[in-house]
Amino acid sequence: MKKILISFSLLLLSVAGFSQALVPVKVDSLVTVSLPEKFTKKDTLGQQIYSGNTPLGYMVVIRQPNAENNTPLKKERDLNKVLKDYIKGIKGQAEGSDALNVRDTTIGHLKAKTFTLSTDQGAGVQLRNFIVIYTQDVTYTFEYYYQQNRAELVKDDYKAFSSSIKVSPELKRTDQYLSNAKGISPRLITGVVIGVLFIGIIIFYVTRRNKKLREQLER
C-alpha cells in the first residue's frame, strides 16, 4: 500500500513538474501574452509568429496585419461572419478536422472566438485550442497544440497561457466593427411579417363573415 501511495505521489509531482514558467511577451503595443522563456519569433512579410514548447504542449501566437484596403465591418453580425469564415478556413487546412466547443468570449473590450480543432489523420487525435481576436487592422491568433491523451494534464498549462492574454484598454469594440447597434434581427423581422399576415387573414375572414350576415339579414 505504501509503495502505491509513494508511486502515486511521484506521479503527481512529475505532472506538477510539467508546468513551465511563462514570461510576458509584447506582441505589439496593444497586446501581450505569456510564453515559454525560450520562445522563438519569426517575421515574414509583416506577419509575426511567436512559438514555444512546454513539456505538455506547443504554444503559437500569430499577429497577422489585415489588408490595407480592408473594408471596415459595420455591425456585430459582420464580425460573426468573419470569425465563422475563419473557423471554416482552419478546418479546411487538413482532412479529418472538426471544430469543437465553438463559443464567444470577451478579452478586454473585444469580442473573441474560442474553439478546439480536432484532427485525426490516422496517427492519433491531435487537438489545438484556438482564441481568435479580429480588429480592423490586425487579426491575433493564439493556439495551443497537444495530444488528446494529454487533455486532462494540459488544463493548467493552457489556462496559464490563455489567461495571460491582455489587450490595451485603447482597443474598443469600434476597432472591430463600427456600430454597436444590434438592429432588427432577421428572425424578428420574419416573426413580424408572419404576425402581420396572420392578423390580416383574421381580419379578412371576420369582414367576410360579417358581410354574409348582413346580406342574410337584409333578405
TORPA-129677 format. One line per field, with one value per residue: residue number from 1; x, y, z of N, C-alpha, C in turn; residue in one letter. Coordinates in Angstrom, 2 decimals. Example, Ala and Ser with C-alpha at 12.3 -4.5 7.8 and 13.67 -1.06 7.14 Angstrom:
# TORPA-129677
k = c(1 / 2) .
nx = c(13.19 / 12.85) .
ny = c(-5.69 / -2.25) .
nz = c(7.80 / 7.08) .
cax = c(12.30 / 13.67) .
cay = c(-4.50 / -1.06) .
caz = c(7.80 / 7.14) .
cx = c(13.20 / 12.90) .
cy = c(-3.30 / 0.03) .
cz = c(7.80 / 7.87) .
r = c(A / S) .
# end
This chain:
# TORPA-129677
k = c(1 / 2 / 3 / 4 / 5 / 6 / 7 / 8 / 9 / 10 / 11 / 12 / 13 / 14 / 15 / 16 / 17 / 18 / 19 / 20 / 21 / 22 / 23 / 24 / 25 / 26 / 27 / 28 / 29 / 30 / 31 / 32 / 33 / 34 / 35 / 36 / 37 / 38 / 39 / 40 / 41 / 42 / 43 / 44 / 45 / 46 / 47 / 48 / 49 / 50 / 51 / 52 / 53 / 54 / 55 / 56 / 57 / 58 / 59 / 60 / 61 / 62 / 63 / 64 / 65 / 66 / 67 / 68 / 69 / 70 / 71 / 72 / 73 / 74 / 75 / 76 / 77 / 78 / 79 / 80 / 81 / 82 / 83 / 84 / 85 / 86 / 87 / 88 / 89 / 90 / 91 / 92 / 93 / 94 / 95 / 96 / 97 / 98 / 99 / 100 / 101 / 102 / 103 / 104 / 105 / 106 / 107 / 108 / 109 / 110 / 111 / 112 / 113 / 114 / 115 / 116 / 117 / 118 / 119 / 120 / 121 / 122 / 123 / 124 / 125 / 126 / 127 / 128 / 129 / 130 / 131 / 132 / 133 / 134 / 135 / 136 / 137 / 138 / 139 / 140 / 141 / 142 / 143 / 144 / 145 / 146 / 147 / 148 / 149 / 150 / 151 / 152 / 153 / 154 / 155 / 156 / 157 / 158 / 159 / 160 / 161 / 162 / 163 / 164 / 165 / 166 / 167 / 168 / 169 / 170 / 171 / 172 / 173 / 174 / 175 / 176 / 177 / 178 / 179 / 180 / 181 / 182 / 183 / 184 / 185 / 186 / 187 / 188 / 189 / 190 / 191 / 192 / 193 / 194 / 195 / 196 / 197 / 198 / 199 / 200 / 201 / 202 / 203 / 204 / 205 / 206 / 207 / 208 / 209 / 210 / 211 / 212 / 213 / 214 / 215 / 216 / 217 / 218 / 219) .
nx = c(0.84 / 1.96 / 3.87 / 2.25 / 1.09 / 3.39 / 4.22 / 2.06 / 2.27 / 4.70 / 3.95 / 2.13 / 3.87 / 5.53 / 3.76 / 3.06 / 5.49 / 5.54 / 4.50 / 5.53 / 7.39 / 6.13 / 6.84 / 6.12 / 5.28 / 5.54 / 3.41 / 2.63 / 2.17 / -0.31 / -1.16 / -0.39 / 1.09 / 1.81 / 4.58 / 6.64 / 9.95 / 12.06 / 11.13 / 10.52 / 10.75 / 9.39 / 9.45 / 7.69 / 7.06 / 5.64 / 4.02 / 4.00 / 5.20 / 5.09 / 6.42 / 6.59 / 7.74 / 6.29 / 6.53 / 4.18 / 2.72 / 2.41 / 2.85 / 1.54 / 1.54 / 0.08 / 0.45 / -1.27 / -1.32 / -4.12 / -5.40 / -4.51 / -6.51 / -8.71 / -12.11 / -14.03 / -15.85 / -19.35 / -21.35 / -22.02 / -22.85 / -21.46 / -18.86 / -19.22 / -19.59 / -17.09 / -15.47 / -16.67 / -16.10 / -13.36 / -12.97 / -13.98 / -12.08 / -9.78 / -10.54 / -10.54 / -7.89 / -6.78 / -7.53 / -10.04 / -10.58 / -12.25 / -14.24 / -14.63 / -16.60 / -17.19 / -17.34 / -18.26 / -16.21 / -14.91 / -12.28 / -10.69 / -12.13 / -12.91 / -14.52 / -14.06 / -13.33 / -13.42 / -12.30 / -11.87 / -9.79 / -10.04 / -8.09 / -7.66 / -5.61 / -4.95 / -2.81 / -3.38 / -5.39 / -5.04 / -5.13 / -6.00 / -6.24 / -7.89 / -7.84 / -9.24 / -8.84 / -10.20 / -9.44 / -9.88 / -7.41 / -5.60 / -5.37 / -5.35 / -4.11 / -4.20 / -2.79 / -2.85 / -1.27 / -1.75 / -1.68 / -4.49 / -4.60 / -3.46 / -5.20 / -6.35 / -4.11 / -3.05 / -4.58 / -4.01 / -1.71 / -2.60 / -4.50 / -2.88 / -1.61 / -3.77 / -5.14 / -3.30 / -3.43 / -3.58 / -5.17 / -4.89 / -6.64 / -7.25 / -8.18 / -11.28 / -14.70 / -15.44 / -13.17 / -13.40 / -15.89 / -18.03 / -20.53 / -22.34 / -24.95 / -27.53 / -29.60 / -32.43 / -33.08 / -32.95 / -34.69 / -36.56 / -37.70 / -38.87 / -40.71 / -42.39 / -43.46 / -44.87 / -46.70 / -48.16 / -49.31 / -50.91 / -52.71 / -53.90 / -55.20 / -57.09 / -58.64 / -59.64 / -61.28 / -63.11 / -64.33 / -65.44 / -67.27 / -68.99 / -70.07 / -71.54 / -73.45 / -74.85 / -75.98 / -77.69 / -79.49 / -80.72 / -82.33) .
ny = c(-1.21 / 1.19 / 1.46 / 1.91 / 4.38 / 5.96 / 5.78 / 7.00 / 9.57 / 10.35 / 10.40 / 12.52 / 14.60 / 14.56 / 15.27 / 17.84 / 18.98 / 19.34 / 21.83 / 24.91 / 27.83 / 30.86 / 33.73 / 37.22 / 38.50 / 41.00 / 41.37 / 43.39 / 46.97 / 46.92 / 44.42 / 41.73 / 38.62 / 35.58 / 33.43 / 30.43 / 30.70 / 30.30 / 31.07 / 31.40 / 33.76 / 34.67 / 36.67 / 37.38 / 38.98 / 41.00 / 39.52 / 38.28 / 35.53 / 33.86 / 31.29 / 28.46 / 25.70 / 23.60 / 21.11 / 19.71 / 20.70 / 22.86 / 26.18 / 28.80 / 32.01 / 34.24 / 37.16 / 38.84 / 41.25 / 42.89 / 43.38 / 46.46 / 47.80 / 46.87 / 46.50 / 48.28 / 46.63 / 46.74 / 46.01 / 43.89 / 41.41 / 41.21 / 40.87 / 38.40 / 36.79 / 36.99 / 35.69 / 33.18 / 32.36 / 32.26 / 30.09 / 28.08 / 28.13 / 27.29 / 24.69 / 23.58 / 23.24 / 20.78 / 17.36 / 15.39 / 17.04 / 18.86 / 21.39 / 22.02 / 22.79 / 25.54 / 28.90 / 32.21 / 34.72 / 37.22 / 39.50 / 41.90 / 44.77 / 43.58 / 41.35 / 37.88 / 34.73 / 31.37 / 28.03 / 24.45 / 22.63 / 19.54 / 17.00 / 14.15 / 12.12 / 9.53 / 8.99 / 9.22 / 11.37 / 14.80 / 17.88 / 21.34 / 24.22 / 27.21 / 30.78 / 33.57 / 36.87 / 39.51 / 42.59 / 45.76 / 46.40 / 44.32 / 40.75 / 38.56 / 35.46 / 32.83 / 29.82 / 26.51 / 23.54 / 20.01 / 16.49 / 14.28 / 12.44 / 13.81 / 15.62 / 16.14 / 16.66 / 19.02 / 21.15 / 23.13 / 24.25 / 25.28 / 27.08 / 28.95 / 30.05 / 31.03 / 32.78 / 34.73 / 36.49 / 39.78 / 42.80 / 46.18 / 48.84 / 50.76 / 49.56 / 49.14 / 47.98 / 49.26 / 49.14 / 46.79 / 46.56 / 49.04 / 49.99 / 49.68 / 49.17 / 46.86 / 46.46 / 45.18 / 41.84 / 39.17 / 37.05 / 38.29 / 40.07 / 38.24 / 37.07 / 39.27 / 39.78 / 37.38 / 37.57 / 39.89 / 39.00 / 36.94 / 38.32 / 39.86 / 37.88 / 36.99 / 39.34 / 39.55 / 37.23 / 37.67 / 40.07 / 39.18 / 37.26 / 38.88 / 40.43 / 38.54 / 37.88 / 40.31 / 40.43 / 38.26 / 39.11 / 41.23 / 40.07) .
nz = c(0.00 / 0.83 / -1.15 / -3.34 / -2.68 / -2.59 / -5.24 / -6.49 / -5.44 / -6.54 / -9.20 / -9.22 / -8.56 / -10.76 / -12.78 / -11.92 / -12.28 / -14.96 / -15.59 / -16.80 / -16.25 / -17.48 / -19.50 / -19.80 / -23.00 / -25.40 / -27.92 / -29.63 / -29.41 / -28.27 / -27.44 / -25.23 / -24.15 / -22.37 / -22.73 / -23.11 / -21.75 / -23.56 / -26.15 / -29.71 / -32.42 / -35.52 / -38.39 / -41.15 / -44.05 / -42.71 / -41.04 / -37.80 / -35.96 / -33.00 / -31.00 / -28.79 / -26.82 / -24.32 / -21.71 / -22.11 / -24.25 / -27.16 / -27.90 / -29.88 / -31.30 / -33.49 / -35.25 / -37.53 / -39.89 / -41.32 / -44.67 / -46.24 / -47.55 / -46.31 / -45.81 / -43.47 / -40.88 / -40.38 / -38.49 / -35.58 / -36.51 / -38.87 / -37.98 / -36.73 / -38.98 / -40.24 / -38.34 / -38.35 / -40.97 / -40.72 / -38.98 / -40.60 / -42.63 / -41.23 / -40.55 / -43.09 / -43.69 / -43.14 / -43.70 / -42.02 / -39.89 / -37.28 / -35.76 / -32.41 / -29.48 / -30.00 / -29.21 / -28.01 / -26.48 / -24.22 / -24.31 / -22.63 / -23.95 / -26.21 / -28.54 / -28.86 / -30.42 / -29.43 / -29.76 / -30.24 / -32.32 / -33.70 / -35.02 / -36.94 / -38.53 / -38.75 / -37.09 / -34.44 / -32.39 / -32.63 / -30.92 / -31.02 / -29.29 / -29.86 / -29.77 / -31.12 / -32.13 / -33.76 / -35.28 / -36.91 / -38.07 / -37.45 / -37.11 / -34.43 / -33.44 / -31.19 / -30.27 / -28.95 / -28.99 / -28.55 / -27.61 / -27.69 / -25.60 / -23.55 / -22.61 / -20.07 / -18.54 / -19.58 / -18.78 / -16.72 / -17.75 / -20.20 / -19.25 / -17.94 / -20.12 / -21.80 / -20.08 / -19.78 / -21.85 / -22.73 / -23.57 / -24.70 / -23.02 / -24.83 / -27.10 / -28.50 / -29.01 / -31.31 / -32.79 / -33.95 / -35.23 / -36.68 / -35.64 / -32.63 / -32.50 / -32.41 / -34.21 / -36.13 / -35.86 / -38.31 / -37.63 / -35.99 / -37.79 / -39.58 / -37.83 / -37.31 / -39.85 / -40.33 / -38.23 / -38.97 / -41.38 / -40.39 / -38.74 / -40.74 / -42.25 / -40.38 / -40.07 / -42.66 / -42.91 / -40.81 / -41.65 / -44.02 / -43.08 / -41.54 / -43.56 / -44.98 / -43.04 / -42.80 / -45.35 / -45.23 / -43.28 / -44.55 / -46.44) .
cax = c(0.00 / 2.86 / 4.50 / 1.26 / 0.98 / 4.63 / 4.18 / 1.05 / 2.83 / 5.72 / 3.24 / 1.60 / 4.99 / 6.03 / 2.79 / 3.21 / 6.75 / 5.35 / 4.23 / 6.74 / 7.17 / 5.95 / 7.29 / 5.30 / 5.84 / 4.79 / 3.16 / 2.76 / 1.90 / -1.67 / -1.45 / 0.69 / 0.76 / 2.94 / 5.09 / 7.83 / 11.08 / 12.86 / 10.26 / 11.14 / 9.93 / 9.67 / 8.77 / 7.65 / 6.17 / 4.78 / 3.35 / 4.88 / 4.81 / 5.80 / 6.13 / 7.39 / 7.36 / 6.23 / 6.58 / 2.89 / 2.11 / 3.15 / 2.11 / 1.80 / 0.81 / 0.25 / -0.05 / -1.43 / -1.95 / -5.14 / -5.10 / -4.62 / -7.81 / -9.73 / -13.35 / -14.46 / -17.08 / -20.35 / -22.10 / -21.52 / -23.10 / -20.38 / -17.74 / -19.55 / -19.37 / -15.64 / -14.96 / -17.20 / -15.31 / -12.02 / -13.01 / -14.16 / -10.79 / -8.88 / -10.98 / -10.21 / -6.45 / -6.39 / -8.65 / -10.31 / -10.62 / -13.57 / -14.18 / -15.41 / -16.77 / -17.09 / -18.10 / -17.77 / -15.66 / -14.53 / -10.95 / -10.74 / -13.38 / -13.07 / -15.15 / -13.15 / -13.90 / -12.57 / -12.75 / -10.83 / -9.73 / -9.67 / -7.60 / -7.27 / -5.13 / -4.50 / -1.69 / -3.87 / -6.10 / -4.31 / -6.04 / -5.46 / -7.15 / -7.75 / -8.51 / -9.06 / -9.29 / -10.15 / -9.64 / -9.85 / -6.05 / -4.82 / -6.01 / -4.46 / -4.48 / -3.47 / -3.01 / -2.17 / -1.31 / -1.49 / -2.27 / -5.76 / -4.39 / -2.95 / -6.23 / -6.53 / -2.85 / -2.68 / -5.54 / -3.38 / -0.76 / -3.37 / -5.13 / -1.85 / -1.39 / -4.94 / -5.49 / -2.26 / -3.67 / -4.03 / -5.28 / -4.91 / -7.97 / -7.48 / -8.92 / -12.71 / -15.50 / -15.46 / -12.00 / -13.79 / -16.99 / -18.30 / -21.74 / -22.75 / -26.40 / -27.85 / -30.52 / -33.50 / -32.58 / -33.77 / -35.75 / -37.61 / -38.39 / -39.71 / -41.83 / -43.32 / -44.16 / -45.84 / -47.75 / -48.99 / -50.10 / -51.91 / -53.75 / -54.60 / -56.10 / -58.20 / -59.49 / -60.31 / -62.37 / -64.13 / -65.05 / -66.24 / -68.38 / -69.94 / -70.75 / -72.55 / -74.52 / -75.65 / -76.74 / -78.77 / -80.48 / -81.41 / -83.25) .
cay = c(0.00 / 2.34 / 1.60 / 2.51 / 5.80 / 6.63 / 5.87 / 7.99 / 10.88 / 10.66 / 10.73 / 13.88 / 15.52 / 14.62 / 16.05 / 19.22 / 19.46 / 19.65 / 23.23 / 25.67 / 29.25 / 31.65 / 35.12 / 38.13 / 38.86 / 42.08 / 41.05 / 44.74 / 47.97 / 46.78 / 43.05 / 40.96 / 37.25 / 34.91 / 32.28 / 29.82 / 31.62 / 30.08 / 31.14 / 31.90 / 34.72 / 34.78 / 37.80 / 37.16 / 39.88 / 41.71 / 38.58 / 37.80 / 34.25 / 33.53 / 29.90 / 27.91 / 24.37 / 23.24 / 19.65 / 19.11 / 21.21 / 23.77 / 27.44 / 29.62 / 33.28 / 34.81 / 38.53 / 38.97 / 42.51 / 42.75 / 44.14 / 47.91 / 48.25 / 46.08 / 47.26 / 48.22 / 45.91 / 47.70 / 45.56 / 42.70 / 40.23 / 41.14 / 40.26 / 36.98 / 36.12 / 36.91 / 34.64 / 31.91 / 32.02 / 31.93 / 28.71 / 27.23 / 28.06 / 26.46 / 23.29 / 23.12 / 23.08 / 19.37 / 16.41 / 14.77 / 18.07 / 19.33 / 22.44 / 21.63 / 23.77 / 26.89 / 29.84 / 33.58 / 35.14 / 38.63 / 39.80 / 43.36 / 45.25 / 42.96 / 40.04 / 36.89 / 33.40 / 30.29 / 26.69 / 23.41 / 21.93 / 18.13 / 16.47 / 12.74 / 11.67 / 8.15 / 8.84 / 9.69 / 12.65 / 15.98 / 18.97 / 22.70 / 25.21 / 28.49 / 32.02 / 34.46 / 38.25 / 40.28 / 44.03 / 46.32 / 46.43 / 43.11 / 39.55 / 37.86 / 34.07 / 32.16 / 28.38 / 25.60 / 22.19 / 18.91 / 15.20 / 14.05 / 11.69 / 14.73 / 16.66 / 16.48 / 17.16 / 20.35 / 22.18 / 24.25 / 24.86 / 26.09 / 28.18 / 29.97 / 30.68 / 31.78 / 33.87 / 35.76 / 37.39 / 41.10 / 43.81 / 47.54 / 49.46 / 51.61 / 48.79 / 49.09 / 47.22 / 50.01 / 48.74 / 45.54 / 46.94 / 50.47 / 50.31 / 48.74 / 48.96 / 45.49 / 46.42 / 44.20 / 40.55 / 38.53 / 36.24 / 39.20 / 40.55 / 37.14 / 36.94 / 40.40 / 39.56 / 36.30 / 38.09 / 40.79 / 38.17 / 36.20 / 39.29 / 40.22 / 36.77 / 37.01 / 40.48 / 39.22 / 36.27 / 38.30 / 41.02 / 38.39 / 36.66 / 39.94 / 40.83 / 37.50 / 38.01 / 41.47 / 40.08 / 37.36 / 39.87 / 42.12 / 39.31) .
caz = c(0.00 / 0.90 / -2.46 / -4.24 / -2.32 / -3.00 / -6.70 / -6.85 / -5.10 / -7.54 / -10.43 / -9.07 / -8.61 / -12.14 / -13.55 / -11.50 / -12.85 / -16.37 / -15.78 / -17.07 / -16.03 / -18.70 / -19.38 / -20.61 / -24.31 / -26.03 / -29.32 / -30.18 / -28.37 / -27.77 / -26.99 / -24.61 / -23.79 / -21.74 / -23.48 / -22.51 / -21.77 / -24.77 / -27.33 / -30.93 / -33.16 / -36.94 / -39.02 / -42.59 / -44.78 / -41.78 / -40.12 / -36.72 / -35.36 / -31.77 / -30.65 / -27.71 / -26.32 / -22.91 / -21.66 / -22.44 / -25.47 / -28.02 / -27.98 / -31.06 / -31.39 / -34.82 / -35.45 / -38.97 / -40.32 / -42.35 / -45.89 / -46.04 / -48.08 / -45.62 / -45.60 / -42.06 / -40.61 / -39.93 / -37.32 / -34.92 / -37.33 / -39.86 / -37.26 / -36.55 / -40.26 / -40.43 / -37.45 / -38.85 / -42.16 / -40.25 / -38.48 / -41.78 / -43.31 / -40.42 / -40.72 / -44.43 / -43.87 / -43.00 / -43.71 / -40.73 / -38.85 / -36.85 / -34.75 / -31.24 / -28.39 / -30.54 / -28.38 / -27.91 / -25.21 / -24.22 / -23.79 / -22.55 / -24.52 / -27.53 / -28.69 / -29.42 / -30.65 / -28.96 / -30.17 / -30.29 / -33.60 / -33.56 / -36.29 / -36.89 / -39.83 / -38.63 / -36.15 / -33.15 / -32.43 / -32.18 / -30.59 / -30.99 / -28.71 / -30.54 / -29.39 / -32.26 / -31.93 / -35.01 / -35.26 / -38.26 / -38.59 / -37.19 / -36.55 / -33.50 / -33.24 / -30.11 / -30.43 / -28.02 / -29.56 / -27.62 / -27.95 / -26.99 / -24.35 / -22.54 / -22.44 / -18.65 / -18.00 / -20.09 / -18.36 / -16.01 / -18.68 / -21.16 / -18.52 / -17.71 / -21.43 / -22.28 / -19.16 / -19.82 / -22.98 / -22.29 / -24.64 / -24.19 / -22.90 / -26.00 / -28.10 / -28.21 / -29.98 / -32.57 / -33.56 / -34.62 / -36.14 / -36.49 / -34.89 / -31.58 / -32.60 / -32.79 / -35.34 / -36.04 / -36.33 / -39.35 / -37.01 / -35.53 / -38.99 / -40.05 / -36.90 / -37.50 / -41.12 / -40.13 / -37.37 / -39.76 / -42.30 / -39.61 / -38.37 / -41.97 / -42.60 / -39.44 / -40.42 / -43.92 / -42.68 / -39.96 / -42.52 / -44.98 / -42.34 / -41.19 / -44.79 / -45.27 / -42.06 / -43.17 / -46.55 / -44.82 / -42.54 / -45.46 / -47.28) .
cx = c(0.87 / 3.51 / 3.56 / 1.14 / 2.20 / 4.64 / 3.21 / 1.56 / 3.87 / 5.08 / 2.71 / 2.71 / 5.52 / 5.09 / 2.91 / 4.47 / 6.63 / 5.13 / 5.53 / 6.43 / 7.10 / 6.40 / 6.42 / 6.02 / 4.94 / 4.63 / 3.22 / 2.40 / 0.54 / -1.96 / -0.20 / 0.17 / 1.99 / 3.28 / 6.26 / 9.05 / 11.91 / 11.97 / 11.05 / 10.18 / 10.38 / 8.85 / 8.85 / 6.60 / 5.15 / 4.04 / 4.36 / 4.31 / 5.70 / 5.44 / 7.07 / 6.84 / 7.25 / 6.31 / 5.28 / 2.31 / 3.01 / 2.30 / 2.53 / 0.94 / 1.12 / -0.37 / -0.06 / -2.09 / -2.98 / -4.77 / -5.35 / -5.97 / -8.96 / -10.96 / -13.79 / -15.77 / -18.09 / -21.00 / -21.52 / -21.74 / -22.05 / -19.13 / -17.98 / -19.29 / -17.87 / -15.06 / -15.43 / -16.41 / -13.89 / -11.97 / -13.15 / -12.84 / -9.79 / -9.24 / -10.55 / -8.73 / -6.00 / -7.62 / -8.81 / -10.34 / -12.04 / -13.39 / -15.14 / -15.52 / -16.59 / -17.94 / -17.47 / -17.17 / -15.29 / -13.14 / -10.80 / -12.10 / -13.76 / -13.79 / -14.16 / -13.89 / -12.91 / -13.16 / -11.57 / -10.91 / -9.22 / -9.28 / -7.14 / -6.91 / -4.49 / -3.37 / -2.09 / -4.47 / -5.21 / -5.31 / -5.30 / -6.53 / -6.86 / -8.45 / -8.20 / -9.65 / -9.11 / -10.33 / -9.52 / -8.45 / -5.32 / -5.71 / -4.98 / -4.99 / -3.58 / -3.81 / -2.23 / -2.36 / -1.05 / -2.15 / -3.53 / -5.56 / -3.79 / -3.97 / -6.40 / -5.27 / -2.57 / -3.56 / -4.89 / -2.43 / -1.49 / -4.02 / -4.13 / -1.59 / -2.56 / -5.28 / -4.46 / -2.47 / -4.26 / -4.08 / -5.40 / -6.35 / -8.29 / -8.28 / -10.37 / -13.42 / -15.53 / -14.19 / -12.26 / -14.91 / -17.49 / -19.46 / -22.05 / -24.25 / -26.68 / -28.72 / -31.60 / -33.00 / -33.50 / -34.91 / -36.91 / -38.41 / -39.34 / -40.93 / -42.86 / -44.13 / -45.23 / -47.01 / -48.71 / -49.87 / -51.22 / -53.07 / -54.58 / -55.59 / -57.32 / -59.18 / -60.30 / -61.50 / -63.48 / -64.98 / -65.96 / -67.45 / -69.43 / -70.74 / -71.85 / -73.71 / -75.44 / -76.54 / -77.92 / -79.87 / -81.31 / -82.42 / -84.62) .
cy = c(1.26 / 2.59 / 2.28 / 4.01 / 6.58 / 6.83 / 6.95 / 9.40 / 11.30 / 11.06 / 12.16 / 14.91 / 15.68 / 15.43 / 17.52 / 19.83 / 19.81 / 21.14 / 23.99 / 27.14 / 29.98 / 33.08 / 36.01 / 38.52 / 39.93 / 41.75 / 42.34 / 45.71 / 47.80 / 45.42 / 42.40 / 39.57 / 36.63 / 33.63 / 31.66 / 30.73 / 31.50 / 30.06 / 31.64 / 32.87 / 34.75 / 35.92 / 37.63 / 38.06 / 40.56 / 40.82 / 38.11 / 36.51 / 33.98 / 32.09 / 29.42 / 26.58 / 24.37 / 21.71 / 18.97 / 19.55 / 22.19 / 25.02 / 28.23 / 30.88 / 33.90 / 36.21 / 38.78 / 40.30 / 42.23 / 43.64 / 45.63 / 48.45 / 47.46 / 46.93 / 47.16 / 47.45 / 46.88 / 47.29 / 44.27 / 41.44 / 40.09 / 40.52 / 38.77 / 36.20 / 35.96 / 35.77 / 33.26 / 31.43 / 31.62 / 30.47 / 27.73 / 27.05 / 27.19 / 24.99 / 22.73 / 22.89 / 21.62 / 18.48 / 15.79 / 15.76 / 18.49 / 20.38 / 22.10 / 22.80 / 25.21 / 27.84 / 31.23 / 33.82 / 36.62 / 38.78 / 41.32 / 43.83 / 44.49 / 41.61 / 39.10 / 35.58 / 32.36 / 28.96 / 25.73 / 22.70 / 20.52 / 17.59 / 15.03 / 12.29 / 10.29 / 7.93 / 9.30 / 11.08 / 13.75 / 17.12 / 20.30 / 23.63 / 26.57 / 29.60 / 33.01 / 35.83 / 38.99 / 41.76 / 44.52 / 46.20 / 45.09 / 41.98 / 38.83 / 36.44 / 33.45 / 30.67 / 27.60 / 24.18 / 21.14 / 17.63 / 14.98 / 13.34 / 12.56 / 15.80 / 17.08 / 17.13 / 18.60 / 21.47 / 23.38 / 25.00 / 25.78 / 27.29 / 29.31 / 30.75 / 31.58 / 32.96 / 34.99 / 36.76 / 38.70 / 42.04 / 45.19 / 48.05 / 50.37 / 50.88 / 48.65 / 48.24 / 47.93 / 49.78 / 47.41 / 45.77 / 48.31 / 50.78 / 49.23 / 48.46 / 47.56 / 45.43 / 45.38 / 42.89 / 39.98 / 37.71 / 37.13 / 39.73 / 39.49 / 36.97 / 38.03 / 40.21 / 38.49 / 36.77 / 39.00 / 40.01 / 37.45 / 37.12 / 39.67 / 39.15 / 36.76 / 38.14 / 40.19 / 38.29 / 36.85 / 39.27 / 40.27 / 37.78 / 37.70 / 40.39 / 39.83 / 37.59 / 39.17 / 41.16 / 39.18 / 38.10 / 40.77 / 41.38 / 39.18) .
cz = c(0.00 / -0.46 / -3.45 / -3.97 / -2.77 / -4.51 / -7.16 / -6.57 / -6.11 / -8.86 / -10.37 / -9.16 / -10.02 / -13.01 / -13.22 / -12.11 / -14.30 / -16.59 / -15.90 / -16.91 / -17.37 / -18.44 / -20.25 / -21.91 / -24.93 / -27.51 / -30.15 / -29.07 / -27.71 / -27.13 / -26.39 / -24.27 / -23.14 / -22.50 / -22.73 / -22.70 / -23.05 / -26.02 / -28.52 / -31.62 / -34.61 / -37.51 / -40.53 / -43.23 / -43.86 / -40.79 / -39.07 / -36.13 / -34.16 / -31.41 / -29.55 / -27.23 / -24.81 / -22.87 / -22.10 / -23.77 / -26.21 / -28.21 / -29.21 / -30.99 / -32.75 / -34.84 / -36.95 / -39.32 / -41.41 / -43.55 / -45.65 / -46.52 / -47.48 / -45.33 / -44.15 / -41.92 / -39.99 / -38.61 / -36.75 / -35.77 / -38.44 / -39.24 / -37.08 / -37.84 / -40.54 / -39.59 / -37.88 / -40.07 / -41.77 / -39.78 / -39.64 / -42.52 / -42.56 / -40.58 / -42.07 / -44.67 / -43.80 / -43.00 / -42.33 / -39.58 / -38.53 / -35.76 / -33.62 / -30.26 / -28.87 / -29.69 / -28.42 / -26.53 / -25.33 / -23.62 / -23.81 / -23.02 / -25.79 / -27.47 / -29.36 / -29.61 / -30.16 / -29.39 / -30.13 / -31.62 / -33.34 / -34.93 / -36.11 / -38.30 / -39.75 / -37.63 / -34.75 / -33.27 / -31.85 / -31.99 / -30.59 / -30.43 / -29.35 / -29.77 / -30.51 / -31.94 / -33.25 / -34.71 / -36.70 / -38.88 / -38.50 / -36.71 / -35.69 / -33.29 / -32.18 / -30.17 / -29.38 / -28.55 / -28.47 / -28.13 / -27.11 / -25.66 / -23.23 / -22.17 / -20.98 / -18.08 / -18.40 / -19.54 / -17.69 / -16.93 / -19.65 / -20.47 / -18.29 / -19.00 / -21.82 / -21.38 / -19.16 / -20.95 / -22.46 / -23.48 / -24.00 / -24.07 / -24.07 / -27.09 / -27.67 / -29.25 / -31.34 / -33.39 / -34.28 / -35.63 / -35.73 / -35.57 / -33.86 / -31.62 / -33.11 / -34.04 / -35.11 / -36.63 / -37.39 / -38.76 / -36.56 / -36.71 / -39.52 / -39.16 / -37.07 / -38.78 / -40.97 / -39.29 / -38.12 / -40.72 / -41.58 / -39.22 / -39.59 / -42.39 / -41.70 / -39.78 / -41.68 / -43.69 / -41.81 / -40.80 / -43.48 / -44.29 / -42.00 / -42.40 / -45.15 / -44.30 / -42.38 / -44.39 / -46.19 / -44.09 / -43.45 / -46.36 / -46.61) .
r = c(M / K / K / I / L / I / S / F / S / L / L / L / L / S / V / A / G / F / S / Q / A / L / V / P / V / K / V / D / S / L / V / T / V / S / L / P / E / K / F / T / K / K / D / T / L / G / Q / Q / I / Y / S / G / N / T / P / L / G / Y / M / V / V / I / R / Q / P / N / A / E / N / N / T / P / L / K / K / E / R / D / L / N / K / V / L / K / D / Y / I / K / G / I / K / G / Q / A / E / G / S / D / A / L / N / V / R / D / T / T / I / G / H / L / K / A / K / T / F / T / L / S / T / D / Q / G / A / G / V / Q / L / R / N / F / I / V / I / Y / T / Q / D / V / T / Y / T / F / E / Y / Y / Y / Q / Q / N / R / A / E / L / V / K / D / D / Y / K / A / F / S / S / S / I / K / V / S / P / E / L / K / R / T / D / Q / Y / L / S / N / A / K / G / I / S / P / R / L / I / T / G / V / V / I / G / V / L / F / I / G / I / I / I / F / Y / V / T / R / R / N / K / K / L / R / E / Q / L / E / R) .
# end
